């Protein structure tokens, strides 16, 4: 079974803090994605990566950056967290195929 | 560009009743189609997908969906729902080919609430 893990299920940070959200997959998938999920808005793509050290902006990259130094790990970085970044963050991977596999999500609250 | 419209944000039904969750999409290229389910406080799980072939697709937990190319729809159905089907359901499309292959465009979700 594909396993996608996210470093925290719940996270509380203060405005202005630097925040790291980690995603790890155990299946050697090349493609990885970060989404944020907000009520009534569905899932929106923040960034994705097709390979190590490669990244592409999604639909809402502002205020975020990413890092992919190893194939299995894809990190989402909030350089200076703001209250409007309070959300559920979901990581996903895509093997050679069509189905994305999702992690359990990190619910981030920025105070 | 692609877009996905889920026509109902909330669908309340009684247990053992049939349900249909509606999904329409817009795309200038061919797409793959997906339905995902999200149970409370969990990530997304694939229910079913349409890639090619038969337009009626069967998924897990007794769900099925029918791809209608002329109406650009991919409605999800279940003939008899259970309390345990209470969840949020997301329709998604993925464009074929090009650099965006594999990217998913999601609808805003439909919350299914099954009542006893």
Interface residues (C-beta under 8 A of the other chain):
Chain A: X4 X31 X33 X40 X41 X42 X43 X44 X45 X48 X56 X58 X90 X92 X94 X98 X99 X100 X101 X102 X103 X104 X105
Chain B: X9 X32 X34 X36 X41 X42 X43 X44 X45 X46 X49 X51 X90 X94 X99 X102 X103 X104 X106 X107 X108 X109
